[in-house]
Amino acid sequence: MTAMSDQFTYAVIGKAMQVHRELGPGLDEVFYHELLVNRLREAGIEHESRPRGQLVHRGLIADTFEADLLFPRRLVAELKCLHGSFDPEHYVQLFCYLKFWRVGTGLLFDFAKDSLLYRRVNYLEAPPLNLAGEDLLRNSLDFGSESPLAAALCQSVDRVVREHGLGYRDTTYRGLLAAELRAEGIGCVALPAAPVRCDGVLLGDTHCDCLAVQNRFGILVLALRKTVTAADRAILQTYLRLLDLPHGLILNFGKETLEHRWVSRSRTTSEDLAHRQ
């Protein structure tokens, strides 16, 4: 970070501190936002309040972003009023905005404490991945007649990574992959609904946090995780059972690499057995 950009960041922090002194803690975020916008305008600091941007992939909207404050080409700031400390999702949200608006520095503000808390985040674009769709099929399951569809899924993942790289949140990659599949004419449903039953009793309906593809594959999309866990695998197996899908794929768009795990619907419950009889 250059000395000039450092001075700009400190100027924004100074205005946020001024707003905190003027209003004190304990108010809704909107009041801090509006007063900070006024103080920035008075100081002649160029900014955009609540800018909205759409991430478009192959003509389809994959995700929509709305930052609190954008200082074009310089800084993105997010305003919070928190009971506790900054959570990982706050950093993930800010990283997404920095990647989308191609800005290297971000600020998180917390106006809820007795003095203003802030964290500065620096963002560097991850290097391009050397990935081929065929790589995802290594150590895969025996898909039988679904092998062409599995190969098409892998090619779609490859195209998403090549065009957009790493660094977005899970919902963004789920939207990107859904857009890619639909553009290729491959039917998919995001957050598919499924009934939840036990002992023949309908407990209600739920939405599974995955993509259901051609009624054959379930895809669980994760992002910025350290690794795929056993719990992630078990969760996808639950979705496969509820949606009656034979095959599953877990994708973790990590900070530096793409991790994948193929999953089969191997867990059978008494409800499954009753359903098949």
C-alpha positions as CSV (number, residue, x, y, z in Angstrom):
1,M,0.0,0.0,0.0
2,T,1.4,3.4,-1.0
3,A,1.7,6.3,1.4
4,M,-1.0,8.2,-0.6
5,S,-3.5,5.4,-0.3
6,D,-2.7,5.0,3.4
7,Q,-3.5,8.7,3.9
8,F,-6.8,8.3,2.1
9,T,-7.7,5.3,4.3
10,Y,-6.9,7.2,7.4
11,A,-9.0,10.1,6.2
12,V,-12.0,7.8,5.9
13,I,-11.3,6.3,9.3
14,G,-11.1,9.8,10.7
15,K,-14.5,10.7,9.4
16,A,-16.0,7.5,10.8
17,M,-14.5,8.4,14.2
18,Q,-16.1,11.8,14.0
19,V,-19.5,10.3,13.3
20,H,-19.1,7.9,16.2
21,R,-18.2,10.9,18.5
22,E,-21.2,12.9,17.3
23,L,-23.8,10.1,17.6
24,G,-22.4,7.8,20.2
25,P,-23.0,4.0,20.2
26,G,-26.4,2.2,20.3
27,L,-28.2,3.4,17.2
28,D,-29.3,1.6,14.1
29,E,-26.7,1.4,11.4
30,V,-28.7,3.6,9.0
31,F,-28.0,6.7,11.2
32,Y,-24.2,6.2,11.1
33,H,-24.4,5.6,7.4
34,E,-26.3,8.7,6.6
35,L,-24.2,11.0,8.8
36,L,-20.9,9.5,7.4
37,V,-22.1,10.1,3.9
38,N,-22.8,13.7,4.8
39,R,-19.3,14.1,6.4
40,L,-17.6,12.6,3.4
41,R,-19.5,14.9,1.1
42,E,-18.6,17.9,3.1
43,A,-14.9,16.9,3.1
44,G,-15.0,16.4,-0.7
45,I,-14.1,12.7,-0.5
46,E,-15.5,11.0,-3.6
47,H,-17.6,8.0,-2.8
48,E,-20.8,6.1,-3.8
49,S,-23.4,5.2,-1.1
50,R,-24.9,1.7,-1.4
51,P,-23.8,1.0,-4.9
52,R,-25.3,-2.1,-6.5
53,G,-23.5,-4.3,-9.0
54,Q,-24.6,-7.4,-10.8
55,L,-22.2,-10.3,-11.6
56,V,-23.3,-11.6,-15.0
57,H,-22.3,-14.9,-16.5
58,R,-23.2,-15.8,-20.1
59,G,-26.0,-13.3,-20.0
60,L,-27.5,-14.4,-16.8
61,I,-27.3,-12.7,-13.4
62,A,-25.3,-14.9,-11.0
63,D,-25.3,-12.6,-8.0
64,T,-26.0,-9.1,-6.9
65,F,-23.7,-7.1,-4.6
66,E,-24.5,-4.0,-2.6
67,A,-21.7,-2.4,-0.6
68,D,-22.2,0.3,2.1
69,L,-19.6,2.7,0.7
70,L,-17.5,2.5,-2.4
71,F,-14.6,4.8,-3.0
72,P,-13.9,4.0,-6.6
73,R,-10.5,2.3,-7.3
74,R,-9.5,2.9,-3.7
75,L,-11.6,1.5,-0.9
76,V,-14.7,-0.4,0.1
77,A,-16.2,0.2,3.6
78,E,-18.8,-1.9,5.4
79,L,-20.6,-0.5,8.4
80,K,-21.8,-2.7,11.3
81,C,-23.4,-2.4,14.7
82,L,-22.5,-5.7,16.4
83,H,-23.2,-7.1,19.8
84,G,-20.0,-9.2,19.6
85,S,-16.9,-9.1,17.4
86,F,-16.4,-9.3,13.6
87,D,-17.4,-12.7,12.4
88,P,-15.8,-14.6,9.4
89,E,-18.8,-13.9,7.3
90,H,-18.2,-10.2,7.6
91,Y,-14.7,-10.7,6.1
92,V,-16.1,-13.0,3.4
93,Q,-18.7,-10.3,2.5
94,L,-16.0,-7.6,2.2
95,F,-13.6,-9.8,0.2
96,C,-16.4,-10.4,-2.3
97,Y,-17.0,-6.7,-2.7
98,L,-13.2,-6.1,-3.1
99,K,-13.0,-8.8,-5.8
100,F,-16.1,-7.6,-7.7
101,W,-15.2,-3.9,-7.7
102,R,-11.5,-4.7,-8.2
103,V,-10.3,-2.7,-5.2
104,G,-7.4,-3.7,-3.0
105,T,-8.4,-2.3,0.4
106,G,-11.4,-2.7,2.6
107,L,-12.6,-1.4,5.9
108,L,-15.0,-2.9,8.5
109,F,-16.5,-0.5,11.0
110,D,-18.3,-1.4,14.2
111,F,-20.2,1.6,15.7
112,A,-21.8,-0.4,18.5
113,K,-18.9,-0.1,21.0
114,D,-17.9,2.7,23.3
115,S,-15.2,3.6,20.8
116,L,-15.2,3.0,17.1
117,L,-13.7,-0.4,16.1
118,Y,-12.3,-0.9,12.6
119,R,-10.4,-3.6,10.7
120,R,-8.5,-3.0,7.5
121,V,-8.4,-5.8,5.0
122,N,-6.0,-6.0,2.0
123,Y,-7.1,-8.1,-1.0
124,L,-4.9,-9.8,-3.6
125,E,-6.4,-11.6,-6.5
126,A,-5.6,-15.4,-6.3
127,P,-3.4,-16.7,-9.1
128,P,-5.1,-18.4,-12.0
129,L,-5.7,-22.1,-11.5
130,N,-4.2,-24.7,-13.8
131,L,-7.4,-26.7,-14.0
132,A,-9.0,-28.9,-16.6
133,G,-12.4,-30.4,-16.5
134,E,-10.9,-33.9,-16.8
135,D,-9.1,-33.3,-13.5
136,L,-12.4,-33.3,-11.6
137,L,-13.2,-36.8,-13.0
138,R,-10.1,-38.4,-11.4
139,N,-11.0,-40.8,-8.6
140,S,-14.7,-40.3,-9.4
141,L,-17.5,-42.8,-9.0
142,D,-18.9,-45.2,-11.6
143,F,-21.6,-43.1,-13.1
144,G,-22.7,-45.6,-15.7
145,S,-25.2,-44.0,-18.1
146,E,-24.7,-40.6,-16.3
147,S,-21.0,-40.4,-17.3
148,P,-21.6,-37.8,-20.1
149,L,-23.6,-35.7,-17.7
150,A,-20.8,-35.9,-15.1
151,A,-18.3,-34.9,-17.7
152,A,-20.5,-31.9,-18.7
153,L,-20.7,-30.8,-15.1
154,C,-16.9,-30.9,-14.8
155,Q,-16.5,-28.8,-17.9
156,S,-19.0,-26.3,-16.6
157,V,-17.0,-26.0,-13.3
158,D,-13.8,-25.5,-15.3
159,R,-15.3,-22.6,-17.3
160,V,-16.6,-20.9,-14.2
161,V,-13.2,-21.1,-12.5
162,R,-11.3,-19.9,-15.6
163,E,-13.5,-16.9,-16.1
164,H,-14.1,-15.8,-12.5
165,G,-11.2,-17.3,-10.5
166,L,-11.3,-17.7,-6.8
167,G,-12.4,-15.4,-4.0
168,Y,-16.2,-15.2,-4.1
169,R,-18.6,-16.5,-1.5
170,D,-20.5,-19.8,-1.8
171,T,-23.8,-18.3,-3.0
172,T,-21.9,-16.5,-5.8
173,Y,-20.4,-19.7,-7.1
174,R,-23.7,-21.5,-6.9
175,G,-25.2,-18.7,-9.0
176,L,-22.3,-18.8,-11.5
177,L,-22.5,-22.6,-11.9
178,A,-26.3,-22.5,-12.2
179,A,-26.0,-19.8,-14.9
180,E,-23.3,-21.9,-16.8
181,L,-25.4,-25.0,-16.7
182,R,-28.5,-23.3,-17.9
183,A,-26.6,-21.6,-20.7
184,E,-25.5,-25.1,-21.7
185,G,-29.0,-26.4,-21.7
186,I,-28.5,-28.5,-18.6
187,G,-31.5,-28.3,-16.3
188,C,-30.7,-27.4,-12.7
189,V,-32.7,-26.2,-9.7
190,A,-31.1,-24.0,-7.0
191,L,-32.2,-24.7,-3.4
192,P,-34.6,-27.5,-4.4
193,A,-37.6,-28.2,-2.1
194,A,-38.0,-31.7,-0.6
195,P,-40.4,-33.3,1.9
196,V,-39.0,-34.4,5.2
197,R,-40.6,-37.7,6.5
198,C,-39.9,-40.0,9.4
199,D,-41.8,-43.3,10.1
200,G,-44.2,-42.4,7.4
201,V,-45.1,-39.1,8.9
202,L,-44.6,-35.9,6.9
203,L,-42.7,-33.4,9.2
204,G,-42.7,-30.6,6.6
205,D,-40.8,-29.3,3.6
206,T,-37.3,-28.0,3.4
207,H,-35.1,-26.3,0.9
208,C,-31.8,-28.2,0.3
209,D,-28.7,-25.9,0.1
210,C,-27.5,-27.3,-3.1
211,L,-28.0,-27.5,-6.9
212,A,-30.1,-30.4,-8.3
213,V,-29.0,-31.2,-11.8
214,Q,-31.2,-33.2,-14.2
215,N,-32.7,-35.2,-11.3
216,R,-29.4,-37.1,-11.2
217,F,-26.8,-35.1,-9.4
218,G,-26.7,-32.9,-6.3
219,I,-24.0,-30.3,-6.0
220,L,-23.0,-28.7,-2.7
221,V,-21.1,-25.5,-3.3
222,L,-18.8,-24.2,-0.6
223,A,-16.3,-21.3,-0.7
224,L,-13.3,-20.1,1.2
225,R,-13.2,-23.1,3.5
226,K,-10.0,-24.7,4.7
227,T,-11.2,-28.1,3.5
228,V,-14.2,-30.2,2.8
229,T,-15.2,-32.0,6.1
230,A,-17.0,-35.2,7.0
231,A,-20.0,-33.1,8.0
232,D,-20.2,-31.6,4.5
233,R,-20.2,-35.1,3.1
234,A,-23.0,-36.2,5.5
235,I,-25.1,-33.1,4.7
236,L,-24.9,-33.8,1.0
237,Q,-25.9,-37.4,1.5
238,T,-28.9,-36.2,3.4
239,Y,-29.8,-33.9,0.5
240,L,-29.4,-36.8,-2.0
241,R,-31.7,-39.0,0.1
242,L,-34.4,-36.3,0.4
243,L,-34.2,-35.4,-3.3
244,D,-33.8,-39.1,-4.4
245,L,-30.6,-38.3,-6.3
246,P,-28.0,-41.0,-6.9
247,H,-24.8,-38.9,-7.2
248,G,-23.3,-35.9,-5.5
249,L,-20.4,-33.5,-5.9
250,I,-19.0,-31.2,-3.2
251,L,-17.0,-28.2,-4.6
252,N,-15.0,-25.9,-2.3
253,F,-13.8,-22.8,-4.1
254,G,-11.0,-22.1,-1.6
255,K,-8.6,-19.2,-1.3
256,E,-5.9,-20.8,-3.5
257,T,-7.3,-24.0,-5.0
258,L,-10.5,-25.8,-6.0
259,E,-11.3,-28.9,-3.9
260,H,-13.8,-31.5,-4.9
261,R,-15.3,-34.7,-3.5
262,W,-17.6,-37.1,-5.2
263,V,-20.4,-38.5,-3.0
264,S,-22.7,-41.4,-3.5
265,R,-26.1,-41.8,-1.8
266,S,-25.0,-44.7,0.4
267,R,-27.0,-44.0,3.6
268,T,-30.3,-45.9,3.6
269,T,-33.0,-45.2,6.1
270,S,-36.2,-47.0,7.0
271,E,-38.1,-44.3,5.2
272,D,-36.1,-45.1,2.0
273,L,-36.9,-48.7,2.3
274,A,-40.6,-48.0,2.7
275,H,-40.6,-45.7,-0.2
276,R,-39.1,-48.3,-2.5
277,Q,-41.5,-51.1,-1.5
